[in-house]
Amino acid sequence: MIKNLVPSLMSNKDLSNFLKKIEQLNQIAELIKNNPSKKFSLSKCKNHDEVIKLTTQWGFDIGKRWGEY
């Protein structure tokens, strides 16, 4: 079976969600820079799922990849 080798373009909705995720990642970076206890909590995470669970508790939504929204 031959697959289509032409990549599909990111939709405007996916682009918007991707940019929101970047903004939230920047906010998390700023948060842990200014809060040693949150940085320590993040450093204890053993995998991606634990990071997502922790940052969700902090009010962030960074678990989805573009195209999954």
Number of C-alpha atoms within 10 A of each C-alpha: 3 4 5 7 6 6 6 7 8 12 11 9 12 16 14 13 19 19 13 14 19 13 13 17 16 11 13 18 13 11 14 15 12 11 11 11 11 17 15 11 13 17 10 11 14 9 8 10 11 13 18 18 15 16 20 13 10 12 9 16 15 19 15 12 11 16 12 8 9
